């Protein structure tokens, strides 16, 4: 599946008092952290709607596949719900991709937020629905009460001006600048879409990749599999987020240098994106400029209307 060629549908910006519906597309979640996340969204001025069955458990999943997909369809169908935030990642988004009502979502574009395992949904919603989506904190991540993470989320969801994300610990792996729509997310999740009808294709895109708990050789294996599958053919540039608990960062960066040694794309590491203490919110599906000299990913348009 290629990246979206059609014009991107942008959701309406969130306003104070708007209702955000919560879904759990993947794993079950810690109720205490979740309630803290609810409090953070309420402190930002939003109402939070928890649909019936949100806390179901089915082995390592937050309820049966049909139930988890049904909650997503329900939130997009409900005109009172202005945005949709995922409770947690974990595992399970891949299992419901065939059960999502993409026609419904195309007709009702809304803010949709998540990361980690939710990367599968971010990629497919951007493709199937040409929807601008948000790689940002899930409810349990918000529950860890990082002020910078919450502030970044608020800006991304409300700003009608383009946003700019700095690489806080910027390290240039290959110098340059490029422009393209931003896509990506969790490396392991995206890698598991290879060979499916939803396989990622970063042609002309700026890819953002992050991961957690994967040894350098596993990072290497996943990147090589995606490279051999053609996922990176024609890619414009690469931005690296946090690789938490993945061993020595220098080893990770060496893996990336090696995998992309035959390309001349700009590669910039050090963004606070993913499983680290800070998780900056990134719009996916709209264009940005990756500039290694300025050490920024600067969007050229707003992600919301």
GUROTI-632929 format. One record per atom (N, C-alpha, C): residue in one letter; x, y, z negated. Coordinates in pm, whole numbers, padded with zeros to 5 digits, always signed. Each point is the difference from the previous one (the first is absolute). Layout:
AXYZ...
END
This chain:
X+00084-00119+00000X-00084+00119+00000X+00088+00124+00000X-00024+00092+00089X+00079+00123+00006X-00047+00099-00103X+00077+00105-00016X-00043+00105-00092X-00107+00084+00067X-00075+00081-00079X-00114+00071+00055X+00041+00096+00110X-00064-00011+00115X+00022+00094+00110X-00113+00103+00002X-00118-00042-00050X-00114+00091+00002X+00024+00113-00098X-00077+00108+00020X+00014+00112-00090X-00043-00042-00140X+00077+00042-00100X-00021-00045-00137X-00121+00071-00060X-00086-00079-00065X-00111+00058-00074X+00051+00038-00139X-00022+00125-00039X+00043+00045-00131X-00120+00006-00095X+00017-00050-00121X-00109+00011-00097X-00011+00143-00051X-00113+00031-00060X-00017+00131-00064X+00085+00007-00125X+00054+00117-00027X+00078+00019-00124X-00090-00023-00121X+00061-00041-00109X-00076-00020-00123X-00014+00133-00074X-00118+00024-00053X-00028+00122-00077X-00030-00037-00144X+00019+00094-00093X-00035-00027-00140X-00144-00047-00011X-00021-00105-00078X-00133-00055-00017X-00034-00112+00096X+00082-00018+00105X-00023-00111+00094X+00018-00134-00071X-00068-00102+00052X+00007-00133-00059X+00096-00089+00079X+00092-00062-00072X+00092-00099+00057X-00047-00138-00044X-00025-00087+00098X-00039-00137-00030X+00123-00088-00009X-00001-00095-00092X+00115-00088-00021X-00030-00138+00059X+00098-00056+00069X-00011-00136+00054X+00121-00080-00048X-00011-00132+00006X+00111-00088-00040X+00021-00103+00110X+00072+00038+00108X+00014-00089+00116X+00095-00117-00022X+00077+00004-00109X+00107-00099-00016X-00014-00071-00135X+00095+00028-00093X+00002-00072-00126X-00083+00065-00109X-00031-00076-00107X-00068+00056-00116X+00094+00096-00073X-00057+00085-00085X+00081+00109-00055X-00012+00008-00152X+00099+00067-00058X+00005+00023-00144X-00106+00106-00036X-00100-00035-00081X-00109+00094-00027X+00046+00126-00072X+00099-00013-00088X+00047+00117-00075X+00069+00100+00092X+00091-00049+00085X+00067+00088+00097X-00101+00060+00096X-00097-00080+00040X-00102+00047+00092X-00077+00118-00059X-00043-00013-00126X-00077+00108-00064X+00084+00126-00016X+00129-00018-00021X+00089+00117-00004X+00005+00067+00137X+00001-00082+00106X-00003+00055+00136X-00129+00076+00027X-00112-00054-00048X-00128+00070+00014X+00008+00136-00066X+00060+00004-00120X+00012+00127-00074X+00083+00102+00078X+00104-00048+00069X+00084+00091+00079X-00082+00061+00114X-00077-00083+00072X-00082+00053+00110X-00105+00097-00053X-00058-00032-00116X-00099+00090-00059X+00064+00132-00042X+00122-00006-00049X+00072+00123-00038X+00031+00086+00122X+00012-00065+00117X+00022+00074+00125X-00130+00061+00053X-00112-00033-00065X-00127+00063+00037X-00096-00088+00077X+00028-00131+00010X-00085-00089+00078X-00087-00087-00090X-00111-00044+00056X-00078-00105-00064X+00052-00133+00054X-00007-00103-00083X+00048-00132+00041X-00115-00099-00010X-00028-00069+00112X-00107-00099+00003X+00060-00140+00003X-00042-00083-00095X+00046-00138-00007X-00115-00092+00041X+00005-00058+00120X-00112-00083+00046X-00011-00129-00081X-00119-00057+00003X-00024-00125-00071X+00090-00110+00055X+00060-00077-00089X+00085-00111+00041X+00145+00038+00023X+00035+00124-00034X+00137+00045+00024X+00101-00084-00079X-00041-00047-00117X+00094-00070-00089X-00004-00153+00015X-00064-00048+00105X-00003-00146+00021X+00141-00056+00016X+00016-00127-00035X+00127-00070+00021X-00026-00134+00066X+00083-00032+00096X-00006-00130+00066X+00144-00043+00023X+00053-00081-00091X+00143-00036+00000X+00086+00127-00004X+00080+00024+00105X+00089+00117+00004X-00064+00114+00078X-00131-00006+00021X-00071+00100+00078X-00108+00067-00084X-00040+00121+00042X-00104+00074-00072X-00137-00039+00056X-00031-00130-00006X-00126-00050+00051X+00017-00064+00137X-00105-00066+00050X+00005-00065+00131X+00027+00101+00112X+00049-00051+00114X+00034+00087+00113X-00120+00085+00044X-00116-00065+00014X-00120+00072+00048X-00037+00112-00097X+00018-00025-00128X-00032+00102-00101X+00095+00120+00011X+00129-00028+00012X+00099+00110+00003X-00018+00084+00127X-00022-00066+00113X-00024+00072+00124X-00132+00077-00008X-00100-00063-00063X-00131+00063-00013X+00004+00131-00076X+00085+00006-00102X+00012+00125-00076X+00056+00112+00087X+00096-00033+00086X+00055+00102+00091X-00109+00048+00095X-00073-00093+00061X-00108+00037+00092X-00105+00084-00072X-00031-00038-00125X-00100+00073-00079X+00043+00144-00027X+00126+00019-00033X+00049+00134-00033X+00000+00092+00123X+00032-00056+00116X-00001+00081+00122X-00143+00029+00047X-00093-00088-00033X-00140+00019+00042X-00073+00100-00088X+00043+00016-00123X-00071+00084-00099X+00033+00147+00022X-00098+00084+00039X+00030+00141+00028X+00041+00080-00124X-00029-00053-00118X+00040+00070-00123X+00150-00014-00029X+00060-00104+00058X+00143-00026-00024X+00081+00079+00102X+00090+00085-00048X+00079+00086+00089X+00142-00052+00022X+00045-00088-00088X+00133-00058+00014X+00001-00139-00060X+00098-00082+00041X+00010-00138-00048X+00142-00025-00048X+00013-00044-00125X+00133-00028-00058X+00005-00146-00043X+00111-00063+00023X+00016-00141-00038X+00043-00013-00145X-00052-00101-00068X+00030-00019-00142X+00144-00047-00021X+00044-00092+00088X+00133-00059-00016X+00040-00066+00131X+00129-00029+00015X+00047-00081+00112X-00001-00146-00044X+00118-00061+00001X+00010-00141-00037X+00009-00084+00126X-00107-00075+00028X-00007-00076+00125X-00146-00023+00034X-00033+00004+00129X-00134-00038+00041X-00059+00084+00112X+00059+00117+00030X-00057+00086+00105X-00003-00070+00134X+00106-00075+00030X+00011-00071+00127X-00120-00093+00022X-00052-00058-00107X-00108-00100+00011X-00133+00061+00044X-00016+00132-00015X-00131+00061+00027X+00000+00083+00129X+00109+00000+00075X+00007+00086+00118X-00107-00034+00103X-00039-00128+00010X-00103-00040+00096X-00142+00029-00051X-00012+00046-00125X-00132+00018-00061X-00039+00147-00015X+00091+00089+00039X-00028+00143-00013X-00087+00047+00117X-00095+00087-00027X-00087+00056+00104X+00067+00125+00057X+00085-00019+00100X+00077+00112+00055X-00088+00101+00073X-00109-00047+00060X-00093+00092+00065X-00062+00096-00100X-00038-00053-00115X-00056+00082-00109X+00100+00105-00046X+00126-00041-00017X+00103+00092-00048X+00030+00108+00104X-00001-00038+00127X+00020+00100+00107X-00106+00109-00006X-00121-00040-00034X-00110+00097-00004X-00003+00080-00129X+00073-00045-00101X-00002+00067-00131X+00142+00021-00053X+00081+00080+00070X+00139+00017-00045X+00007+00062-00139X+00076-00064-00086X+00018+00049-00137X+00145-00017-00041X+00040+00076-00099X+00131-00018-00061X+00010-00144-00052X+00110-00070+00034X+00023-00136-00050X+00143-00007-00050X+00018-00042-00127X+00131+00009-00066X+00043-00135-00057X+00127-00033+00021X+00057-00120-00062X+00142-00020+00048X+00069-00098-00057X+00135-00035+00044X+00028-00144-00038X+00122-00045+00021X+00040-00137-00029X-00078-00095+00090X-00073-00098-00056X-00075-00095+00083X-00106+00070+00085X-00043+00118-00042X-00102+00077+00073X+00057+00050+00133X+00132-00009+00019X+00061+00041+00127X-00064-00072+00119X-00046-00123-00020X-00066-00073+00109X-00126+00075+00045X-00077+00048-00096X-00121+00075+00032X+00032+00136+00060X+00104+00065-00053X+00039+00132+00055X+00033-00013+00148X+00079-00102+00034X+00040-00018+00140X-00122-00028+00087X-00086-00090-00045X-00113-00042+00083X-00107+00109+00010X-00026+00072-00108X-00098+00110+00008X+00049+00110+00095X+00130+00029-00005X+00055+00100+00091X-00012-00046+00145X+00012-00130+00022X-00007-00055+00136X-00142-00021+00047X-00076-00079-00075X-00134-00037+00043X-00095+00120+00000X+00024+00094-00092X-00094+00111-00018X+00059+00135+00038X+00128+00002+00039X+00070+00127+00028X-00022+00098-00115X+00011-00051-00123X-00028+00079-00119X+00131+00042-00068X+00010+00126-00035X+00112+00046-00083X-00020-00053-00142X+00097-00078-00049X-00011-00063-00132X+00117+00045-00087X-00003-00039-00127X+00098+00053-00094X+00074-00112-00074X+00132-00003+00019X+00086-00090-00076X+00030+00073-00131X-00072-00040-00105X+00013+00071-00127X-00036-00091-00116X-00002+00054-00120X-00016-00083-00120X-00135-00068-00009X+00000-00124-00046X-00122-00071-00037X-00037+00043-00142X-00116-00042-00046X-00049+00046-00131X+00095-00039-00114X+00052-00123+00004X+00088-00042-00109X+00132+00076+00002X+00045+00042+00118X+00122+00082+00010X-00028+00139-00058X-00115+00056+00033X-00038+00129-00059X-00008-00010-00152X-00039-00120-00048X-00012-00022-00144X+00131+00010-00075X+00111-00004+00075X+00131+00015-00066X+00035+00146-00021X-00094+00088+00039X+00002+00142-00036X+00128+00072+00040X+00041-00017+00123X+00111+00080+00050X-00058+00127+00062X+00039+00114-00057X-00057+00129+00042X+00029+00028+00147X+00122-00034+00044X+00040+00028+00138X-00082-00085+00099X-00025-00124-00037X-00080-00088+00086X-00142+00054+00015X-00062+00040-00112X-00137+00052+00004X-00006+00131+00078X+00099+00086-00020X+00002+00130+00070X+00014-00020+00150X+00086-00094+00040X+00020-00028+00143X-00126-00054+00065X-00073-00083-00074X-00126-00054+00050X-00101+00112+00021X-00012+00087-00098X-00095+00111+00008X+00028+00089+00121X+00128+00032+00022X+00037+00086+00114X-00036-00068+00132X+00034-00127+00013X-00025-00072+00126X-00148-00008+00033X-00085-00014-00102X-00143-00020+00023X-00078+00129+00018X+00062+00113-00033X-00074+00127+00003X+00060+00105+00093X+00126-00016+00039X+00067+00105+00075X-00041+00000+00147X-00047+00115+00047X-00031+00014+00143X+00119+00059+00074X+00114+00008-00069X+00127+00034+00065X+00087-00124+00004X+00091-00009+00096X+00089-00117+00006X+00086-00009-00127X+00023-00123-00045X+00084-00018-00120X+00140-00046+00041X+00093+00018-00092X+00139-00040+00025X+00047-00083-00119X+00060-00114+00031X+00048-00091-00104X+00154+00001+00003X+00064+00044-00110X+00146-00002-00002X+00052-00139-00037X+00118-00035+00052X+00069-00120-00046X+00079+00040-00124X-00060-00023-00117X+00056+00050-00126X+00144-00045-00020X+00027-00125+00040X+00136-00054-00015X+00055-00034+00139X-00018+00097+00091X+00025-00025+00142X+00139-00051+00033X+00003-00110+00075X+00126-00053+00052X-00019-00027+00149X+00085+00063+00081X-00012-00011+00144X+00072-00125+00048X-00074-00093+00060X+00063-00119+00056X+00036+00022+00146X-00082+00080+00069X+00035+00044+00135X-00062+00137+00022X+00083+00096+00036X-00044+00139+00011X-00090+00020+00122X-00086+00100-00012X-00084+00037+00113X-00136+00049-00045X-00083+00034+00097X-00137+00042-00027X-00091-00063+00104X-00123-00029-00037X-00095-00059+00093X-00141+00036-00043X-00093-00015+00092X-00141+00027-00030X-00084-00118+00045X-00103-00030-00078X-00093-00107+00037X-00100-00021-00110X-00108-00075+00028X-00095-00034-00106X+00068-00088-00104X-00035+00023-00126X+00061-00073-00112X-00086-00123-00032X+00065-00116-00012X-00068-00125-00036X+00096-00082-00085X-00053-00105-00063X+00091-00090-00071X-00056-00044-00133X+00088-00002-00101X-00040-00044-00134X+00091-00110-00051X-00062-00099-00062X+00075-00107-00065X+00055-00098+00103X+00130-00019-00001X+00067-00082+00101X-00052-00143+00000X-00008-00064-00115X-00043-00141-00006X-00142-00015+00054X-00087+00094-00035X-00139-00006+00046X-00008+00014+00151X+00072+00097+00055X-00002+00022+00144X+00062-00118+00074X+00105-00057-00057X+00067-00114+00063X-00097-00119+00012X-00089-00015-00100X-00094-00112+00003X-00113+00020+00100X-00006+00117+00063X-00098+00022+00107X+00056-00042+00137X+00132-00024+00005X+00061-00045+00126X-00063-00133+00041X-00035-00013+00128X-00061-00123+00049X-00151-00002-00014X-00058+00107-00056X-00146+00011-00011X-00049+00105+00101X-00129+00011+00020X-00052+00105+00090X+00027+00141-00054X+00044+00008-00126X+00022+00130-00064X+00148+00035-00012X+00085-00068+00075X+00145+00020-00012X+00040+00145+00022X+00087+00055-00085X+00040+00139+00015X+00089+00024+00121X-00015+00117+00057X+00081+00043+00114X+00032+00148-00019X+00126+00031-00025X+00039+00137-00033X+00051+00079+00120X-00038-00041+00120X+00041+00072+00121X-00039+00147-00011X+00099+00088+00016X-00017+00147-00006X-00039+00050-00138X+00006-00085-00101X-00039+00039-00136X+00122+00021-00090X-00023+00074-00107X+00095+00004-00111X-00049-00104-00101X+00082-00102-00024X-00037-00105-00095X+00049+00037-00139X-00086-00021-00098X+00035+00017-00141X-00006-00138-00064X+00109-00042-00062X+00003-00134-00060X+00046+00007-00145X-00061-00083-00083X+00041-00012-00141X-00028-00143-00044X+00056-00039-00116X-00032-00133-00051X+00037-00010-00148X-00036-00113-00058X+00027-00023-00142X+00033-00147-00020X+00103-00025-00081X+00031-00137-00041X+00047-00092+00110X+00060+00056+00105X+00051-00084+00110X+00152+00015+00009X+00071-00111-00007X+00147+00002+00008X+00044+00051+00138X+00122+00057+00009X+00048+00052+00128X-00011-00099+00116X+00028-00129-00025X-00007-00096+00113X-00144-00018+00047X-00097+00018-00091X-00140-00010+00040X-00043+00123+00080X+00051+00116-00040X-00025+00123+00076X+00056-00018+00142X+00120-00055+00008X+00065-00025+00129X-00086-00094+00085X-00047-00108-00061X-00079-00099+00072X-00129+00061+00055X-00067+00080-00082X-00126+00060+00044X+00022+00101+00112X+00103+00082-00015X+00029+00099+00104X+00039-00068+00131X+00080-00106-00009X+00039-00071+00122X-00119-00069+00065X-00089-00057-00080X-00119-00063+00058X-00082+00104+00075X-00022+00116-00062X-00079+00104+00066X+00072+00054+00123X+00132+00010-00010X+00078+00047+00116X-00014-00099+00117X+00014-00130-00029X-00010-00101+00106X-00141-00009+00057X-00098+00035-00082X-00139-00002+00045X-00036+00125+00080X+00094+00094+00009X-00023+00121+00079X-00070+00112-00074X-00017-00016-00132X-00072+00102-00078X+00067+00137+00006X+00133+00001+00012X+00075+00125-00005X+00039+00054+00137X-00043-00068+00107X+00035+00046+00134X-00054+00142+00023X+00088+00090+00044X-00043+00136+00031X-00028+00086-00121X+00038-00046-00120X-00026+00076-00122X+00076+00134+00003X-00068+00106-00049X+00060+00134+00005X+00100+00023-00113X-00032-00049-00118X+00086+00024-00116X-00043-00085-00116X+00084-00003-00105X-00026-00085-00116X+00026+00078-00129X-00100+00001-00088X+00012+00060-00133X-00013-00110-00104X+00091-00003-00094X+00001-00105-00101X-00046+00056-00134X-00096-00070-00061X-00046+00037-00132X+00079-00074-00107X-00066-00027-00110X+00064-00067-00113X+00009-00151+00025X+00113-00058-00036X+00014-00146+00001X+00026-00042-00144X-00110-00006-00077X+00009-00023-00143X+00029-00146-00029X+00090-00024-00092X+00034-00137-00042X+00039-00088+00118X+00070+00060+00097X+00045-00074+00118X+00151-00018+00000X+00063+00016-00116X+00145-00013-00006X+00069+00132+00028X+00125-00008+00040X+00082+00118+00022X-00049+00078+00122X-00029+00129-00020X-00054+00080+00110X+00099+00009+00116X+00128+00008-00029X+00100+00006+00108X-00008-00124+00089X-00029-00115-00060X-00014-00123+00079X-00122+00008+00092X-00109+00059-00051X-00121+00017+00081X+00029+00092+00119X+00068+00111-00029X+00029+00097+00106X+00093-00061+00105X+00090-00085-00044X+00090-00068+00095X-00078-00095+00090X-00099-00067-00058X-00088-00087+00078X-00071+00082+00109X-00053+00115-00038X-00074+00084+00095X+00093+00049+00111X+00119+00045-00039X+00097+00045+00101X+00028-00112+00101X+00015-00121-00051X+00035-00112+00087X-00116-00037+00094X-00121-00005-00054X-00116-00039+00081X-00023+00099+00114X+00026+00128-00027X-00029+00103+00100X+00127+00057+00066X+00109-00078-00006X+00128+00050+00051X-00002+00025+00151X-00089-00066+00071X-00005+00015+00146X-00096+00110+00045X-00053+00076-00095X-00092+00109+00035X+00065+00133-00035X-00058+00109+00049X+00054+00132-00034X-00104+00084-00073X-00097-00067-00066X-00106+00073-00068X+00050+00064-00130X-00056+00115-00039X+00032+00056-00131X-00050-00093-00111X+00083-00020-00101X-00040-00082-00116X+00036+00076-00126X-00102+00024-00083X+00019+00077-00124X-00057-00079-00117X+00083-00026-00100X-00042-00072-00120X-00017+00098-00116X-00067-00047-00105X-00006+00078-00123X-00132+00070-00027X-00106-00038+00070X-00132+00060-00028X-00062-00067-00123X-00067+00081-00082X-00072-00053-00116X-00136-00054+00045X+00004-00112+00068X-00120-00060+00057X+00001-00148-00036X-00106-00048-00065X-00007-00142-00029X-00006-00032-00147X+00079-00101-00040X-00013-00059-00134X+00090+00062-00106X+00063+00113+00029X+00082+00067-00100X-00087+00080-00097X+00065+00074-00093X-00076+00079-00097X-00090+00105+00067X+00048+00059+00111X-00080+00097+00075X-00043-00064+00132X-00127+00019+00036X-00051-00051+00128X-00070+00114+00073X+00074+00068+00086X-00057+00111+00074X-00103-00050+00102X-00106+00075+00018X-00105-00038+00095X+00035+00047+00141X-00005-00096+00094X+00031+00029+00141X-00121-00027+00087X-00040+00095+00084X-00100-00033+00101X+00061-00091+00107X-00075-00101+00042X+00040-00086+00111X-00095+00025+00118X+00058+00004+00120X-00080+00015+00119X+00013+00136+00066X+00055+00098-00073X+00017+00132+00059X+00150+00030+00016X+00035+00091+00091X+00141+00021+00032X+00076+00081-00104X+00130-00031-00006X+00091+00073-00087X+00137+00004+00067X+00087+00083-00055X+00139+00007+00044X+00089-00053-00111X+00078-00102+00031X+00102-00051-00092X+00131+00068+00035X+00057+00074-00094X+00120+00079+00026X+00105-00034-00106X+00106-00067+00042X+00100-00043-00097X+00083+00117-00053X+00011+00107+00078X+00077+00116-00048X-00074+00070-00113X-00131+00016+00018X-00081+00063-00104X-00042-00100-00107X+00019-00129+00029X-00038-00107-00091X-00149+00009-00036X-00083+00011+00104X-00144+00012-00021X-00078-00080+00104X-00122-00033-00039X-00101-00048+00094X-00108+00106-00002X-00005+00080+00105X-00088+00118+00004X-00113-00025+00101X-00122-00004-00050X-00115-00021+00089X-00025+00125+00084X-00051-00022+00120X-00023+00112+00090X-00147+00043-00001X-00084-00076-00071X-00140+00038-00014X-00053-00058-00131X-00113+00052-00044X-00061-00049-00124X-00062-00138+00023X-00013-00077-00107X-00058-00135+00011X-00150+00000-00025X-00052+00111-00049X-00143+00009-00031X-00059+00124+00066X-00133-00001+00016X-00069+00116+00060X-00049+00095-00108
END
